[in-house]
Amino acid sequence: MTRLRLAAAAAIIATVGFGALGAALASAPATVTPATVTIDNFAFMQPTITVAAGTTVTWTNNDDIPHTVRAVDGSFHSAALDSADHYSFTFTKPGVYSYFCSLHPKMVGKVIVK
């Protein structure tokens, strides 16, 4: 009788364990696709983008002169980006992140994180 109870307990644990594993896999976050913003002709070519939390956004300077990427709230900022340089930042929290080029303040953009 003891072996039978142990076998039944093991079967219940295995069933519950697999159920918990299935639930964990079903609730696992989806893969987040990186986002890109190009800088060209003194403008952020995608001035407003919407991304999921956890997304890494990469800015690439396609101009012949340096530019920066600086958050209005100071949460992120790049060094001066020469031609073909890039800067990346991962947005972990939902919100609206306005940014600009500190060398050319009329260049502005916004990342909306959901």
For each residue, the residues with C-beta under 8 A, 3 or more apart:
1: 4 5
2: 5 6
3: 6 7
4: 1 7 8
5: 1 2 8 9
6: 2 3 9 10
7: 3 4 10 11
8: 4 5 11 12
9: 5 6 12 13
10: 6 7 13 14
11: 7 8 14 15
12: 8 9 15 16
13: 9 10 16 17
14: 10 11 17 18
15: 11 12 18 19
16: 12 13 19 20
17: 13 14 20 21
18: 14 15 21 22
19: 15 16 22 23
20: 16 17 23 24
21: 17 18 24 25
22: 18 19 25 26
23: 19 20 26 27
24: 20 21 27 28
25: 21 22 28
26: 22 23
27: 23 24
28: 24 25
29: 32 54
30:
31:
32: 29 51 52 54 55 56
33: 55
34: 55 56 57 58
35: 49 51 55 56 57 58
36: 46 57 58 59 60
37: 44 45 46 49 57 58 59 60 109
38: 44 45 46 59 60 62
39: 43 44 45 59 60 61 62 63 67 81 101 107
40: 43 45 62 63
41: 63
42: 63 104 106 107
43: 39 40 47 107
44: 37 38 39 47 59 101 107 108 109
45: 37 38 39 40
46: 36 37 38 49 109
47: 43 44 108 109 110
48: 109 110 111 112
49: 35 37 46 57 109 110 111 112
50: 111 112 113 114
51: 32 35 55 57 91 111 112 113 114
52: 32 55 113 114
53: 91 92 93 94 113 114
54: 29 32 90 91 92
55: 32 33 34 35 51 52 90 91 113
56: 32 34 35 88 89 90 91
57: 34 35 36 37 49 51 88 89 90 91 111
58: 34 35 36 37 86 87 88
59: 36 37 38 39 44 69 78 81 86 87 88
60: 36 37 38 39 81 84 85 86
61: 39 66 67 81 82 83 84 85 86
62: 38 39 40 83 84
63: 39 40 41 42 67 83
64: 83
65: 83
66: 61 80 81 82 103
67: 39 61 63 80 81 101 103 104 107
68: 77 78 79 80 81 101 102 103
69: 59 76 77 78 81 87 89 99 101
70: 74 76 77 78 99 100 101 102
71: 74 75 76 77 97 98 99
72: 97 98 99 100
73: 97 98
74: 70 71 77
75: 71 97
76: 69 70 71 89 97 99
77: 68 69 70 71 74 102
78: 59 68 69 70 81 87
79: 68 87
80: 66 67 68 103
81: 39 59 60 61 66 67 68 69 78 85 86 87
82: 61 66 85
83: 61 62 63 64 65
84: 60 61 62
85: 60 61 81 82
86: 58 59 60 61 81
87: 58 59 69 78 79 81
88: 56 57 58 59
89: 56 57 69 76
90: 54 55 56 57
91: 51 53 54 55 56 57 97 111 113
92: 53 54
93: 53 113
94: 53 113 114
95: 113
96: 110 111 112 113
97: 71 72 73 75 76 91 110 111 112 113
98: 71 72 73 108 109 110
99: 69 70 71 72 76 108 109 110 111
100: 70 72 105 107 108 109
101: 39 44 67 68 69 70 104 105 107
102: 68 70 77 105
103: 66 67 68 80
104: 42 67 101 107
105: 100 101 102 108
106: 42
107: 39 42 43 44 67 100 101 104
108: 44 47 98 99 100 105
109: 37 44 46 47 48 49 98 99 100
110: 47 48 49 96 97 98 99
111: 48 49 50 51 57 91 96 97 99
112: 48 49 50 51 96 97
113: 50 51 52 53 55 91 93 94 95 96 97
114: 50 51 52 53 94
